[in-house]
Amino acid sequence: MPKKKLKGIVVSDAMNKTVVVIVNRYKKHPKYKKYIRISKKYKAHDENNQYKKGDKVVIEECRPKSKDKHFIVT
């Protein structure tokens, strides 16, 4: 099974070796047939603390690094 890859923007880099990435996607409303923007935040592992707030990144699924960190910045 291929690993999930998501594109997003770093919204927080305050933690050590961790960044918070917001990923936007569009979903069609079942009744009104209008596309709605859905946002979700993911915590991702950043080994060298090289990504800063506002950077566009691609995150890839990996084994759990901590309780709620299941992605790594590629």
C-alpha positions as CSV (number, residue, x, y, z in Angstrom):
1,M,0.0,0.0,0.0
2,P,1.5,3.4,-1.0
3,K,2.1,6.0,1.7
4,K,-0.2,9.0,1.9
5,K,1.4,12.3,0.7
6,L,-0.2,15.6,1.6
7,K,0.7,19.2,0.6
8,G,0.3,22.0,3.1
9,I,1.6,25.1,4.8
10,V,3.5,25.2,8.1
11,V,1.4,27.1,10.7
12,S,3.6,26.5,13.8
13,D,7.3,25.6,14.4
14,A,7.4,26.2,18.1
15,M,8.0,22.6,19.1
16,N,11.4,20.9,18.9
17,K,11.7,18.6,15.8
18,T,8.0,19.0,15.1
19,V,6.0,21.3,12.8
20,V,2.2,21.7,12.5
21,V,1.0,21.6,8.9
22,I,-2.5,22.7,7.8
23,V,-3.8,20.8,4.8
24,N,-6.8,22.2,2.8
25,R,-9.0,20.0,0.6
26,Y,-12.3,20.5,-1.1
27,K,-15.4,18.3,-0.5
28,K,-18.7,18.5,-2.3
29,H,-21.8,19.1,-0.1
30,P,-24.2,16.1,-0.6
31,K,-27.4,18.2,-0.7
32,Y,-26.3,21.6,-2.2
33,K,-23.6,20.3,-4.6
34,K,-21.3,23.2,-3.6
35,Y,-17.6,22.6,-2.9
36,I,-16.6,23.4,0.7
37,R,-13.0,23.9,1.9
38,I,-12.1,21.5,4.7
39,S,-8.9,22.2,6.7
40,K,-7.1,19.8,9.0
41,K,-3.9,20.2,11.0
42,Y,-1.3,17.5,11.1
43,K,1.8,17.3,13.3
44,A,4.9,16.2,11.3
45,H,8.4,15.3,12.2
46,D,11.1,17.8,11.2
47,E,14.5,16.3,12.2
48,N,16.7,19.4,11.6
49,N,14.2,22.1,12.5
50,Q,14.7,23.6,9.0
51,Y,11.1,24.5,8.2
52,K,9.6,27.8,9.4
53,K,6.1,29.3,9.6
54,G,4.7,29.9,6.2
55,D,6.7,27.3,4.3
56,K,5.0,25.1,1.8
57,V,5.8,21.5,2.5
58,V,4.9,17.9,1.5
59,I,4.3,15.5,4.4
60,E,4.4,11.7,4.0
61,E,2.8,9.1,6.2
62,C,5.2,7.0,8.4
63,R,5.2,4.9,11.5
64,P,4.1,6.7,14.7
65,K,6.8,8.9,16.0
66,S,4.8,9.9,19.1
67,K,1.2,9.9,20.4
68,D,-0.2,12.2,17.6
69,K,2.7,12.5,15.1
70,H,2.3,10.1,12.2
71,F,3.9,12.1,9.3
72,I,7.3,13.2,8.3
73,V,8.3,16.3,6.2
74,T,9.8,15.2,2.9
